[in-house]
Each structure stands twice: as C-alpha cells, then as structure tokens.
Amino acid sequence: MRQFVLKVHELCNLACDHCYVYEHADQTWRDRPSTMSAPVVERVASRIAEHAVRHRLTEVGVVLHGGEPLLLGRARLREILTVLRATVGAATALDLRMQTNGIRLDEPMAELLLESGVRAGVSLDGNRAANDRHRRYRNGASSHERTLRGLALLRSPRYRPAYAGILCTIDVRNDPIAVYEALLEQEPPRIDLLLPHATWDDPPPHAAPGTTPYADWLLRIHRRWLADGRPVPIRLFDALHATATGRHSGTESIGIERGELAVVETDGSWEQPDSMKTAFHGAAATGLTVFTASADDLLATPVMRRRQSGLSGLGPTCRACPVVTRCGGGLFAHRFRSGAGFANPSVYCADLKGLVSAMHSEPLAGPTGQSALPDRVFDELASGGGDGACVAHLTAAQESINRALLVAAADSLTGAAAAAWSLLADLDRINPDVVRRVLVHPFVRAWAVRLLAGRDDPARFADLAAAAAVIAGIDAEVAVTPRGGRVHLPTLGTLTLPDAGEALVSGTGTVRWPGGRAQLTPGDPGWAPAASIALDDLTVLLEDADPYRDCHDWPPAGSLTADDRWAWAASLRAAWPSVLRDAPEQAAGLAGGLTTITPLVPDEVTLRSATSRQAYGALGIALTADPAAMAVMLVHEFQHTKLGAVLDLIDLVDPDASGLIKVGWRPDPRPAEGVLQGIYAHLAVADMWRRRAGRGEPEAAGNYTMYREWTGAAIGELSASGALTAPGRRFVDRMAATIEAWV
C-alpha cells in the first residue's frame, strides 16, 4: 500500500446529490462516529509507519478525507497532522493531502496547511451554473461563491504551495468548454475530471445504449486542451497518454494498475476505496480494523487480492479487447452488476473505448502533433539520437504490446497452455520483474503474432511460464512439449531431451520426463545455457537457439560452438569503444534497448545485418572481425529498431500513401515507410563517418559525404511526396535540422 485515505470527519456541510458517500447504495456512514478519535489516529499512524518500514517504502501518501475534513476545526486538525508527522514521518517521506469543498478554508486554516506541508484539492464542477447542479447546501443554496473564496486563498502566492488542484465531477449537460475555462480561471496545479460513479445496476445519468456522451464531452475538452498547449495537467488524459506507452497510469481508474490504496474510516475500519460505496451496501468493507489487522493483513484479504490481480482479474470481454492495456477495464467499482459481481466491463465501456480510440487518432502530446510520446522524447528520437530515458519509453510500450498480444491469445487456451498462462498471471502479481524479463524477450512477439494469425500453436506459453518459474525459483512444475527433442526457455537456454513426449520443468531447476531427469545447471549434458556478452553497461544475449529467431530477412546461423562464442565476444568488445567514440548519441540508447543479437549466416559478398519489427531489442548480424564495421552495423540496425517502435505508437506515414520514391542507396524505388527507415538509419551512419573523418581516418570523408548526400536528398524527396502525416513531417524536419547543424 502506498496511499492511505483517512476519513477524519464523517459528515459534510454540503448535500451534493451525486455524492457516493451519502447518496449511493452504501449507507454505513450512519453507524460510524462523526470524527476520528485520537486513539484511532495514533493506531492508523503506527500501522502506516509499520508498513512503510516493512516494505522499505521511500514515500507514502496520506489523504485527509470525509465527509468534509475541515469540519474538524484547526485545533483537532493540528492534532491529527502532528501525530501523522511524528509517527509516519519518522519512518518514511510523507506526502500529505486533503480533499475539501473549500467552504471553510480561511487564512488561519490555510496557515495550518502551509506549516504542516498539506496540499489541498478542492471539489468544483465548473462555473456557477455547472457547480450548482449538484454542489448545494441542504437548503438548496449555492456553495459556489464560498468555494471560490477558498480557491482565491490557494491561488495567492503565500498559500500556493498548499494548492494540489481541482476535482470536477462530469455532468454532460454542462458545456464542456465553459467548464474547462472556469476551472482554468482558478489556476490549478492539476485538474481531475471524474466520471460520476455508476454501475450496471445504476447506470450513468444521461447515457443510452449505443451512445458515448461522456467520451464526446471529454474529447471536446481534450481538443481544446491540446490547442492551448496543455496549460495544466489533466489526470485522465495524462493517464491515457501514459498507458499508450506502456507506463503506469498513476490512477486506479485507468490502466492495469494494482490497487495500492486503502481507506480507514472514522471508527478505524480498513476499507476498500470509497468508489466501492456505489456498488451495494457494505461493498467497501473488509471486516478488519487498524486495531486487529496490519496493512499486510489487509493486502492478504480476498477482496484486496482481487483488486490487485491486474489483467487476470478482468472478465473475458475485457481481456479480449484491443484497448485493455489502455483503459484496464476502467474503475473497479464501475464493473459491478448484481448476480455477476465485478467480472464485467466497466459500465462506461463504450465511452472509454471511444475516448481511447479517438485520442489515439488525434495528436496526444500537444501542438507538436505527435502522439503517445512526450515532446522531449519525440524530438530527441526524431533528431536521430535517443538517450536511455527515451529508449525506456519505447521499451515500456513494447512490453505493453507483448502483453496485449498474449492476452488476446489467452482466452481460447486449454490444457497445459492454460495452466501455464495461469501460472504466469500468478507470478506477475507476486514477482512482476521476473515475468517482465521473460515477456520482453524479443521473439515472444514474433511467436505471438504468428499464433494470432493461426500459423503457430500455443505451446510456447508453457516455455514462457517455465522460464519465469526457474528465474523466480518457485516450487512449481510446468508441463512443456519438446520440439525436435529440444525445449527452449526464453532468456535461459535450451534443453535437449531423449525422445520425450512431454517433460515437467520445475522452478527449482529440475526437469523430469518418462525415464529420465536432468538439471538446468552448467555441466549437465542436456542443458545449453544461453550465452551473454558484457560490454560495459550493456549485456547482450547471443541467441542461437530460439525457434522464432528466423524473423529477420536473412537466415539465422545454427548453434554456436565455443570458438564461435569467443569470436563474437572478441568482435563486440572491439566494436563497442567505436560506438562510444563515433556514436555517443546512440550509445546510451543501445545500452538501454539492445538485449539480443541473433548470429546470421554470413554473406559471401557483403556484410549482412537485419532487424524485425516483430522482435524489438534484437539485431540480426553476421559476424565480422572488423570492429569499425561491427560498430556501424550495431548503430544502423538499432536505428531501425527505434523507428519501428515509434511507428508502433505513431503514424508518421499516411497509411493510404501508395507512391514509390527513388533513393540513392538502392536501385529500386521504395515505399515511403521504407524510405523513412533508410533515412533514419543512414542519418546515424553518416554521423559516425563524420566523426571518423574529423580524425582523418582513411576513406571516412568520402563515406561521410556519400551517406550525408543520400540522406539529405531522400529527406527532400520524402518531404515533397505528400506521404507524411503531421507528426511525420515534424520527425523528418528534425532529421533535416540535424544534417544542417553538421554543415
């Protein structure tokens, strides 16, 4: 648990008719004390500190909530904050927040927030007309003016550090642009746009089957927000941008997040997030209190394990959906339906899918026009470079793609493959780094693409699960089916078995089959561990056995001998200093993204290297003893890898473009995307020869001139072709600027 919501005051001075605490199915607030007592606060603080120490958390968040927390008054609020600072703050860094309607926020209260390091989020639904639809006093009077008075304090220079942002609950009857402009007037550090809590039993207001009113409303703000240059973070949009690149969304409402939030009620009860109160009476309950159970005890309960189950906890409809890694099935509470529980799509499914699809086809990252990548990352990649942080964005997106492909294939699994998938899902909950190591192996995607096209079988699921089990060292067995008497465990190595129809691979490193057994240890005659080569900060796997490594455009070499491996190590170690010297803009990216080299069959005429769009992180290269040539092939092919990953996220070339373009490096005209790939690779190669020419190396000046002129001319032809999208034009312009800087 990394965030704890403390319900310090159960009552509220408003009567908002969309409030999930008082107006929805759960009414447990009626049986609880109105305020959190001192003993409860002290016990909560000790439980949070205990959890932080046990899990070595560098920071935890605590949110004071209600009801309305400011009803506590300054004296009682100060007492609570003092206890939290003294107890939790002694164990870890403490991020203190508060969610309030702002009505009782005056200067003395703001001073207390400031001195205690509390940042307050304020609930406001827009201009007065929008806010008055729901956020009124019990007598029907407007709360808008009093809320604006509190916000004016937070906007002032003195109290600005105590301002966290604005939470706005959507009502599609309100004009979205008027709401957006009213929120911007309050100069918030962040805006949260909240879908009103609803379930299949109690559907969203003003929605009808076949319509997407909430997506339509949000998209109008999204387009205006982009046109304004994204003047303020909007949590929902930023979360969807993050999941587009495989990163965490930072919120339970979007993405495949593991629930890291717990609620403590005024009586000390541990509860699930407040949104559950919209499902049914008692839906948030866990049966535990801070006096009887720790945060770890809470995590072990079935209800919390279910919230942390990721993809495997979603229903079959969600798991089969192509946008599941973007929306993650929506907020857990919004999936509830009587008789079916929470194993349903979100009641906002159509809206979420419409929002994700529309945002994917629109520019996501502001006025530059590109999508799915931050501006700095896009521009650095477009210039031809890409440091470790840039490549990390691409790597995360590729992992997300691999996971989505596997989820798409998993619904129809039976037998050993289904058992293997279940084991992978369990491992992903308890040791996600191990599963990640296996799933990002480059040829997982190559196999998954074939499987979904009906050109392969699902037996590889067992190989993946067995590899993950061995890496994790768990006491579990996975039934695997040898191919040609061999079992390949991705990232680990290959086991050769004598005529075994099926074998059982144990996570403890033992393999059993009818009539025999073996150990996955060096020296066992049947086990061939994968070879790796360390190059400073980069460790590369030499993949000579994976059955799916044949995805390059040139045949892979066979199994390497000890002499072959020695020759590869010598070649790569001799080439790496040339990469560092001649391609410094590429070295950090290579170190962060290159994981695998597949040795290719040598070409008797020329050097040979290749990449595959379906095998991110893998380069196919035929061995050469020339370190300068090897360095060029590493950089050249990794450029193709990076650009392929960008193209998985962003259309740089119009999909309908059909013309061919003449280029200097090939006799045959090329399609626009092929030209773009050639330009990007040759840009980096030209830069390497430029640096070598600067040192006076033989033939370097001629090679630099040739590659530079090829690249510059192709940029001109591609730019004039009309085949580029708006992001594509920006990408190509950045490459042109790189060449101009050389000249």
Residue pairs with C-beta under 8 A, 6 or more apart in sequence:
1 51
1 60
1 260
1 261
1 262
1 295
1 298
1 299
2 57
2 59
2 60
2 61
2 260
2 261
3 60
3 61
3 62
3 63
3 260
3 261
3 262
4 44
4 48
4 60
4 61
4 62
4 63
4 261
4 262
4 263
4 264
5 62
5 63
5 65
5 261
5 262
5 263
5 264
5 273
5 274
6 36
6 41
6 44
6 62
6 63
6 64
6 65
6 80
6 263
6 264
7 36
7 65
7 66
7 67
7 263
7 264
7 265
7 266
8 35
8 36
8 41
8 64
8 65
8 66
8 69
8 72
8 77
8 80
8 266
9 34
9 35
9 36
9 66
9 67
9 68
9 69
9 70
9 71
9 72
9 266
10 29
10 32
10 33
10 34
10 35
10 66
10 67
10 265
10 266
11 34
11 66
11 67
11 68
11 71
12 19
12 21
12 22
12 66
12 67
12 68
12 71
12 101
13 68
13 71
13 101
13 103
13 104
13 137
14 68
14 101
14 103
14 135
14 136
14 137
14 138
14 143
15 22
15 136
15 137
15 138
16 23
16 134
16 135
16 136
17 23
17 134
17 136
18 134
18 169
18 171
18 196
18 197
20 26
20 197
20 274
20 275
20 277
20 278
21 29
21 66
21 67
21 274
21 277
22 29
24 197
24 202
24 277
24 278
25 202
25 277
25 278
25 279
25 280
25 281
25 283
26 276
26 277
26 278
26 279
26 280
26 281
26 282
26 283
26 284
27 281
28 265
28 277
28 281
28 282
28 284
28 285
29 67
32 265
32 266
32 267
32 269
33 266
33 267
34 266
35 72
35 76
35 266
36 44
36 80
36 264
36 266
36 268
37 266
38 79
38 83
40 264
40 266
40 267
40 268
40 290
41 79
41 80
41 83
41 84
42 83
42 87
43 268
43 290
43 291
44 264
44 268
44 290
45 83
45 84
45 86
45 87
45 88
46 87
47 290
47 294
47 295
48 60
48 62
48 87
48 88
48 91
48 295
49 87
49 88
49 90
49 91
49 92
50 91
50 294
50 295
51 57
51 60
51 294
51 295
51 296
52 60
52 88
52 91
52 92
53 91
53 92
54 296
57 92
58 92
58 93
59 92
59 93
59 94
59 95
60 88
60 92
60 93
60 94
60 95
61 95
61 96
61 97
62 84
62 88
62 94
62 95
62 96
62 97
63 97
63 98
63 99
64 77
64 80
64 96
64 97
64 98
64 99
64 118
65 98
65 99
65 263
65 274
66 99
66 100
68 100
68 101
68 103
68 104
69 77
69 98
69 99
69 100
70 77
70 98
70 100
70 103
70 104
70 105
70 109
71 104
72 80
74 108
74 109
74 112
77 109
77 112
78 112
78 116
81 96
81 112
81 116
81 118
84 94
84 96
85 94
85 96
85 116
85 117
88 94
94 117
96 116
96 117
96 118
96 119
97 118
97 119
97 120
97 121
97 164
98 113
98 118
98 119
98 120
98 121
98 164
99 120
99 121
99 123
99 167
100 120
100 121
100 122
100 123
100 150
101 122
101 123
101 135
101 143
101 147
102 120
102 122
102 123
102 124
102 146
102 147
102 149
102 150
102 151
102 154
103 143
103 146
103 147
103 150
104 150
105 120
105 122
105 149
105 150
105 153
105 154
106 150
106 153
107 153
110 153
110 154
110 158
110 159
110 162
112 118
113 119
113 120
113 159
113 162
114 158
114 159
114 161
114 162
118 162
119 161
119 162
119 163
119 164
120 154
120 162
120 163
120 164
121 164
121 165
121 166
121 167
121 192
122 147
122 150
122 151
122 154
122 165
122 166
122 167
123 135
123 147
123 166
123 167
123 168
123 169
124 131
124 135
124 147
124 148
124 151
124 166
124 167
124 168
124 182
124 183
124 186
125 131
125 133
125 134
125 135
125 168
125 169
125 171
125 174
125 179
126 168
126 174
126 178
126 179
126 182
126 183
127 178
127 179
127 182
128 142
128 144
128 145
129 174
130 171
130 174
130 175
130 178
130 179
130 182
131 142
131 143
131 144
131 147
132 142
132 144
133 171
133 173
133 174
134 169
134 171
135 143
135 144
135 147
136 142
136 143
137 143
148 186
151 166
151 186
153 159
154 160
154 162
154 163
155 163
155 186
155 187
163 188
163 189
164 189
164 190
165 188
165 189
165 190
165 191
165 192
166 183
166 186
166 188
166 190
166 191
166 192
167 192
167 194
168 179
168 183
168 191
168 192
168 193
168 194
169 194
169 196
170 193
170 194
170 195
170 196
170 214
170 217
170 218
171 196
171 205
171 206
172 206
172 207
172 213
172 214
172 216
172 217
173 206
176 217
176 218
176 220
176 221
177 220
177 221
177 224
179 221
180 221
180 224
180 225
183 191
184 231
184 232
188 232
189 232
189 233
190 232
190 233
190 234
190 235
191 232
191 233
191 234
191 235
192 234
192 235
192 236
193 218
193 221
193 234
193 235
193 236
195 204
195 214
195 253
195 331
195 334
195 348
195 351
196 204
196 205
197 275
197 277
197 278
197 331
197 333
197 334
198 204
198 205
198 278
198 334
198 347
198 348
199 278
199 279
199 333
199 334
199 335
199 336
199 337
199 347
200 335
200 336
200 337
200 338
200 344
200 347
201 336
201 337
201 338
202 278
203 347
204 214
204 347
204 348
206 213
207 213
207 214
207 351
210 350
211 350
212 350
212 351
212 354
212 355
213 351
214 348
214 351
214 355
215 350
215 351
215 352
215 354
215 355
215 358
216 354
218 236
218 351
218 355
219 355
219 358
219 359
221 234
222 237
222 358
222 359
222 362
223 362
225 231
225 234
225 237
226 362
226 363
226 364
226 366
226 367
227 367
229 366
229 367
230 366
235 250
235 251
236 251
236 253
236 254
237 359
238 250
239 249
239 250
239 251
239 253
239 254
239 255
240 249
240 254
240 326
240 327
240 355
240 356
240 359
241 359
241 364
241 365
241 372
242 248
242 249
242 250
242 255
243 249
243 254
243 255
243 256
243 325
243 326
243 327
243 328
243 400
244 326
244 359
244 360
244 364
244 371
244 372
244 397
244 649
245 372
245 373
245 393
245 394
245 396
245 397
245 400
245 649
246 325
246 395
246 396
246 397
246 398
246 399
246 400
246 401
247 393
247 396
248 255
248 257
249 255
249 257
249 328
250 257
251 257
252 259
252 261
252 273
252 307
252 331
252 332
253 330
253 331
254 326
254 327
254 328
254 330
255 325
255 326
255 327
255 328
256 310
256 311
256 324
256 325
256 328
257 328
258 307
258 308
258 310
258 429
259 272
259 273
259 304
259 307
259 308
259 332
261 273
262 270
262 271
262 272
262 295
262 298
262 304
263 270
263 271
263 272
263 273
263 274
263 284
264 270
264 271
264 290
265 271
267 289
268 289
268 290
268 291
269 285
269 286
269 288
269 289
270 286
270 288
270 289
270 290
270 293
270 295
270 298
271 284
271 285
271 286
272 283
272 284
272 285
272 286
272 303
272 304
272 307
273 284
273 332
273 333
274 284
275 331
275 332
275 333
275 334
276 283
276 284
276 332
276 333
277 283
277 284
277 333
278 333
278 334
278 336
279 333
279 336
279 342
280 336
280 338
283 333
283 336
286 298
286 301
286 303
286 304
287 301
288 297
288 298
288 301
298 304
299 305
299 308
305 429
306 313
306 342
307 313
307 332
308 429
309 425
309 429
310 425
310 428
310 429
311 319
311 324
311 403
311 407
311 425
311 428
312 422
312 425
312 426
312 428
312 429
314 324
314 328
314 329
314 343
315 329
315 335
315 343
315 344
315 345
316 411
317 344
317 345
318 324
318 329
318 345
319 407
319 410
319 411
320 407
320 408
320 411
321 345
321 353
322 404
322 408
323 352
323 353
323 356
323 357
324 404
324 407
325 400
325 403
325 404
325 407
326 356
327 346
327 352
327 353
327 356
329 335
329 345
329 346
330 345
330 346
330 347
330 348
330 349
330 352
331 346
332 342
333 342
334 346
334 347
334 348
335 342
335 343
335 344
335 345
335 346
335 347
336 342
336 344
337 344
346 352
359 371
360 371
360 372
362 371
363 369
363 370
363 371
363 726
363 727
364 370
364 371
364 372
365 371
365 372
365 373
365 374
365 375
365 378
366 375
368 375
368 378
368 379
368 727
368 730
369 726
369 727
369 730
370 378
370 650
370 727
370 730
370 731
371 649
371 650
371 727
372 397
372 649
372 650
373 381
373 393
373 646
373 649
373 650
374 393
377 389
377 390
377 393
378 650
378 727
378 730
378 731
379 734
380 386
380 387
380 390
381 390
381 642
381 646
382 730
382 731
382 732
382 733
382 734
382 735
383 734
383 735
383 737
383 738
384 585
384 639
384 680
384 683
384 684
384 687
384 734
384 735
384 738
385 585
385 586
385 589
386 585
386 586
386 589
386 642
387 585
387 588
387 589
387 592
388 588
388 589
388 591
388 592
390 589
391 588
391 589
391 592
391 593
391 642
392 592
394 593
394 616
394 642
394 645
394 646
395 440
395 592
395 593
395 616
395 617
395 645
397 645
397 648
397 649
398 440
398 445
398 616
398 617
398 645
398 648
399 436
399 439
399 440
401 445
401 648
402 439
402 440
402 444
402 445
402 448
403 439
405 445
405 448
405 449
405 452
406 421
406 439
406 444
406 448
406 461
408 452
409 448
409 451
409 452
409 458
410 421
410 461
413 421
413 458
413 461
416 459
416 461
416 462
416 478
416 479
416 480
416 481
416 502
417 458
417 459
417 461
417 462
419 462
419 465
419 478
419 479
420 461
420 462
420 464
420 465
420 466
420 478
420 479
421 461
421 465
423 465
423 468
423 469
423 476
423 478
424 435
424 461
424 464
424 465
424 468
427 434
427 435
427 465
427 468
427 469
427 472
427 474
428 435
431 472
434 468
434 471
434 472
435 468
437 468
437 471
437 491
438 444
438 464
438 467
438 468
438 471
438 490
438 491
439 464
440 595
440 617
441 490
441 491
441 546
441 595
441 596
442 543
442 595
442 596
442 615
442 616
442 617
442 618
443 490
443 543
443 546
443 548
443 549
443 551
443 615
443 618
444 460
444 464
444 490
445 614
445 615
445 616
446 548
446 549
446 551
446 612
446 614
446 615
447 456
447 460
447 548
449 614
450 456
450 548
451 457
451 458
451 460
459 480
459 481
459 483
460 548
462 478
462 479
462 480
462 481
463 480
463 487
463 488
463 489
463 490
464 490
465 478
466 478
466 480
466 487
466 489
466 505
467 489
467 490
467 491
467 492
469 476
469 478
469 505
469 506
469 507
470 489
470 492
470 505
470 506
470 507
470 509
470 520
471 491
471 492
472 507
473 507
473 508
473 509
474 507
474 508
475 506
475 507
475 508
476 506
476 507
477 504
477 505
477 506
477 507
477 512
478 504
478 505
478 506
478 507
479 502
479 503
479 504
480 487
480 502
480 503
480 504
480 505
481 487
481 501
481 502
482 497
482 500
482 501
482 502
482 503
483 547
485 496
485 497
485 498
485 499
485 500
486 494
486 495
486 496
486 497
486 545
487 494
487 495
487 497
487 503
487 505
487 511
488 494
488 545
488 546
488 547
489 495
489 505
489 520
490 546
491 530
491 541
492 520
492 529
492 530
493 520
493 527
493 528
493 529
493 530
493 545
494 527
494 528
494 530
494 545
495 503
495 505
495 511
495 518
495 520
495 526
495 527
495 528
496 526
496 528
497 503
497 511
497 513
497 516
497 518
497 526
498 516
500 513
500 514
500 515
500 516
501 513
501 514
502 513
503 511
503 512
503 513
504 511
504 512
504 513
505 511
505 520
506 512
509 519
509 520
509 521
510 517
510 518
510 519
510 520
511 517
511 518
511 519
511 520
511 526
518 524
518 526
518 527
519 527
520 527
520 529
521 527
522 529
528 545
528 559
530 541
530 542
530 543
530 545
531 541
531 542
531 544
531 560
531 565
531 568
532 539
532 540
532 541
532 542
533 539
533 540
533 542
533 568
533 569
533 572
533 573
535 572
535 573
535 576
536 576
536 580
536 591
537 591
538 576
538 590
538 591
538 594
540 572
540 594
540 595
540 596
540 597
541 595
541 596
541 597
542 560
542 565
542 568
542 596
542 597
542 599
543 549
543 596
543 597
543 598
543 618
544 556
544 557
544 558
544 559
544 560
544 598
544 599
545 559
546 598
549 556
549 598
549 615
549 618
549 620
550 556
551 612
551 614
551 615
552 598
552 600
552 610
552 611
552 612
552 615
552 620
553 610
553 612
554 600
554 601
554 603
554 608
554 610
554 620
554 622
555 600
555 601
556 598
556 599
556 600
556 601
556 620
557 599
557 600
557 601
557 622
560 568
560 599
564 599
564 623
567 623
567 625
568 597
568 599
568 623
570 625
571 623
571 624
571 625
571 627
571 630
572 597
572 630
574 627
574 630
575 627
575 628
575 630
575 631
575 634
576 631
577 627
578 627
578 628
578 630
578 631
579 586
579 587
579 590
579 631
579 634
579 635
580 587
581 691
582 631
582 687
582 688
582 691
582 692
583 631
583 635
583 684
583 687
583 688
583 691
585 684
585 687
586 635
586 638
586 639
586 684
589 638
589 642
590 634
590 635
590 638
593 616
593 617
593 638
593 641
593 642
594 617
594 619
594 634
594 638
594 641
595 617
595 618
596 615
596 617
596 618
596 619
597 618
597 619
597 620
597 621
598 618
598 619
598 620
598 621
599 620
599 621
599 622
599 623
600 608
600 609
600 610
600 620
600 621
600 622
601 608
601 622
602 608
602 622
602 623
603 622
607 622
607 624
607 629
607 633
608 621
608 622
609 619
609 620
609 621
609 622
609 633
609 636
609 637
610 619
610 620
610 621
610 637
611 618
611 619
611 620
611 637
611 638
611 640
611 641
611 644
612 618
612 620
613 644
613 647
613 648
616 641
616 644
616 645
617 641
618 641
619 633
619 634
619 637
619 638
619 641
620 637
621 630
621 633
621 634
621 637
624 630
624 633
628 692
631 688
632 685
632 688
635 684
635 685
635 688
636 681
636 682
636 684
636 685
637 681
639 680
639 681
639 683
639 684
640 677
640 680
640 681
642 680
643 676
643 677
643 680
643 681
644 677
646 652
646 731
647 653
647 673
650 727
651 725
651 727
651 728
652 673
652 676
652 724
652 725
652 727
652 728
652 731
653 672
653 673
653 676
653 723
653 724
653 725
653 728
654 672
654 722
654 723
654 724
654 725
654 728
657 671
657 672
657 721
657 722
657 723
658 671
659 672
659 721
659 723
660 669
660 670
660 671
661 669
661 670
661 671
661 672
661 675
661 714
661 717
661 718
661 721
661 723
662 669
662 670
662 717
663 669
663 670
663 675
663 678
663 710
663 713
663 714
663 717
664 709
664 710
664 713
664 714
665 678
665 682
665 710
666 678
670 678
672 718
672 721
672 723
672 724
675 714
675 717
675 718
676 718
676 728
676 732
678 714
679 711
679 714
679 715
679 718
679 732
679 735
680 735
682 707
682 710
682 711
682 714
683 711
683 735
683 738
683 739
685 707
686 704
686 707
686 708
686 710
686 711
686 739
686 742
687 738
687 742
689 700
689 701
689 703
689 704
689 707
690 704
690 708
690 742
692 700
692 703
692 704
693 700
693 701
693 703
693 704
708 739
708 742
711 735
711 739
712 736
712 739
715 732
715 735
715 736
715 739
718 724
718 732
719 729
719 732
719 733
719 736
724 731
724 732
